Amino acid sequence: MWKVAMSEEVGKALQSVVERVNQAAARRPKTLPAVSPRLVAVSKTKPPDMVVEAYRQGQRNFGENYVNELVDKASDPLILDSCPEIKWHFIGHLQKNNVNKLLGVPNLFLVETIDSMKLADKVNSSWQRIRGASTQRLKVMLQINTSGEQSKHGLPPEETVTTVRHIVSQCSALHFSGLMTIGRYGYDLTLGPNPDFQMLLSRRQELCDNLKMPLEEVELSMGMSTDFEHAIEVGATNVRVGSIIFGNREYPNSAANTPNPSPVPSPEKSSKTVSEEAAKKMQHLTVSEH
């Protein structure tokens, strides 16, 4: 009975998000590259059954924040058997000592969080060794700390061009796919377009101008559950949505397991300080084009 209920809930939620993604894409200015947005379903803390259910509903791209959880989930017999075309995105902070473990993940599609030349070099050399005789390059994105917050990982925006140039020229096993940002949590969209998204747009333009890259070939990964529609409207090609598909996350150290716990909210839950009214007004914002 639980599985039937879960199936219906995940299916309805996923369908609703897909419809909202498509509607937001239709509202984009014609001046933006006509790239269909990719929905990444963020499944962290959720069981393999829920991943399989979303897959059965047509979802193919899934994201995880922690290397160990991704390794366990991607290697789960149920997922390996039921989801042959699954595409895993790593969207969390990557430490060098976890690179080899991450790159051994079955069906790893994209590492979205490269944040230094040294990390790029490590991933490049490890992928060369792991892929063996294969010539397949690993897709990577460069994570930019657009908000300048010390609590956030990511490269300083002014280092974008230099770092991408290094990846393109020195990391032959990697395929540079685009730029990624998390941005500040809880930005009030009634104040206007999200400045972190605008920053990523401007850095992409600078990058393409300097390295002669076609704009449509540099993806932008930005936007989560509370602001993915706005992100798409201003140019996101990749959005990371979790809680409104799978429900609120349950963490091991939550209230049920810890006496006198401190709450550990997910980024998406933290950003719910954005009011519902603000979310409704997203589609009426003036889109800033850079």
N, C-alpha and C positions, 0 to 999 in steps of 0.2 A: 504493500500500500504506500509505504514511504517513497519507494522508487517511482511509482506512478505520479504521486504528487510532485516530487522533485522534477520529474521529466516535464510535467506541464508548466511548472513555474519557470524553470530555466528556458524552456522553449519560448514561452510568451515574453519573458524579459529580453531574450536575445533578439527576437523578432522586432520588438519595440525599439531596441537600440539600433538595429540595422536600418529600420525605417527612418529614424532620426538622423543617422549618418547620411543617408541618401538625400533627405530633405535639406540638410545643412549644405551638402555639396551643390545642390541645385541653386542655392542662394549665393554662391560665390561669384564674385565679379568675373567677367569673361577675360579680364586681363591676367588672371592667375592661370598657371599651367593646368590643363585639363587632365589631372591625374586623379583617378578614383581613389578615395581614401581607404586605407586598410584598417580594419578593426582588429585590434589585438585584445583578446579576452584574457584579463589578468586573473589567474586561477590560484594565486598564492593562498595557502592554508586550506584550500578546498580539496576534497578527496578525488581520486581518479574517476569515480563514477560520474561526478559532475562534469569533468572534462569530456568524458565519453559522450554524455548526453548532449552537450553543446556541439560536439563534433557531429553527432547524428543529425543535428538541426542545421548542419551546413557550415559551421564555424571551422576554420582551419588554422588560424594564427592564434597562439596562446603565449602569454608572458608570465615569467617568474622572476622574483626579486632576489632569491637566495640560491646559491650554487647547489648546496646539498639537497634542497627541496626539489630543484629542477632535475638533478641527477636521479633522485628516487622516483619522481613522477614520470619522467621520460622513459625510465627503464621498467616501469611497472608492466607486468605481463598483460593486464587488461587493456592498457593504453596501446602497447605495442601490437596487440592482436586486433583491436577495434579501430585504431586510428592510424592507418598506414600512411596517410598523406598529411599528418600533422606537421606544423611548422612552429618550432619553439623559438621565442625571443627571450634573450636575457636582458632584463631592464633594471637590474640592481647594481650596486657598487661592486666592481670586480677588483679583487686583490691579486697581485702577481702570483702568490702561492696557490691560488685556486684556478689558475688558467688551464693547466693540463686537465684537471678534473672537469671543468666546464666544456672544454673542447671535445671530450669523449662522449658527450651527450648524444644519444640517437636523435636524428632529425633536427639538429640545431640549425636554425635558419638565419638568425641575425643577432649579433651582439650590439646592443644599442648604447653601451656606456663606456666606450673608450674615452679616457680623459687625460691622456698624456702620450708623448712620443715613446717613453719607456714602456708603457703598457702596450702600445701598438706594436713595438718591436718584439715584446715577449709573446704576444698573441700570434704574430706573424711567424716567428721561428717555431713555436709549438705546433701551429697548424701545418707548416711545411713537413714536420716530422710525423704528425698524426695522419695526414692524408696520404702519405706514402707516394705511390706512383700516380695518384689522381692529380689532375690539374685544376680541380674545382677550387675556386677562391672562396674564402669565407666573407660573407657580407658583414660590414661593421658600420656603425654610426659614431660620430664624435659628440660626446655629451658636453654641452656648454652651460656654465653657471650664469644664466642670464640675470638672476636677481642679486648676485654678489653676496649672498648670505654665506657665512662661514660654515653653517650647518649643512650646506648643500655640497655635493660633489660636483665635479665638472671643471672644464677648462675655462680660464678667464676669456671673455669674448674676443679681446684683442689678439689672442694667440690662435684664433681659428684658422686663418689662411696659412700660417707657417706650419701648423700641425697637419693640416690636410695635405699640404704640399709634400710633407715628409711621408705620409701614408701612401700617397699616390706614387711617389718616386722611389721610395726605399722598401716598401712592404709589398713585395710582389705576390704574396699568397693571400692578400686581403683585397676585397672590393669595397671601396668607399661608397656608401649608399646615401649618406645624408647627415643631418644635424639633429640632435635631440636635446630637449630641455625638460626639467620638471617645473621650474618656476616657483614663485612664492605661493603658499597655500592661503586660501580664503580671500583672494582678490575680489573686490566688489565690482562686478561687470557693469553696474549702473554708472560707474565713473568713466566708462569708455573702454576702448579696446585694451586687452591685457598687454602691459608694456613688455613683459617677458616674451610674449609671442612676437611682438613687433621687433624686439631685439634680434630674435632668431631669424626673422624675415630679412632684416637688414644685413645680418652677417652672411646669410646665403647669397644675397645680391653682391656683397663685397667679394665673397669667395669666387662666385661665377665670373665676375669682372676680372679678377686678378689671375685666375687659373684657366680662363676661357672654357668654362664648363657650361653646358646647356642648363638653364634653370630647371627644366622639367626632369633632369637626371639627378638632382640633389633633393632628396626627400627631407621633410620636416616632421619629426616625431614630437608632438606636443598636444596636450589636452588629456584630461582624465574624466571621471564620471560626472563632475559638476560643471565642466566647461568645454567638453569635447565638441559641442556644436559650434560654439564661438571659435574654437581653434580651427575647425574645418572651414568656417566662413572666411577666415583670414589667410588660409593657405596650408593647413596641416594635411599631410598625406598619410599619416600614421597616428592613430589615437589609441590610448591604453585605458581600457574601461574594465573595471572589475566588480565593484560592489553592487552596481545596479543590474548586473547580469546574474551573479552568483549569490547575492545577499551579503550582509555585513560579515566581516571576517572574525574568526574565533582564534585567538592567540593562546599558546600554551600557558602563558603567565597571566591569564585573564582572571577576573574576579572569582570565577568558579573554582580556580585551582590555587589561589593565593590569598592567605589571610592579610587583611589590610593592604590590598593591592593598589598600585598606581596605575591608572588607565594607560593602555598603550594603543592609541588610536592609529588606524592606517592613515596614510597621506590623504586618501580620498575622503575618509571620515572627517579628518581634520578640516578639510576644505569645505565642509558643509556649513561653515559660517557664512558662505554665500547664500543669501536668502533665495527662497523659491521665486520670489518676485523678481529678483535680479536675473535668475535663469530664464524667466519668461521674457525678459526684456532683451535678451541676447540678440534675438533675430532683428531687433530694431536698431541695433547699433550701427553707426556709420563706420564702414570698413576702411581702415587706413591702408593704403597700398604703397609699398616701398619696393 
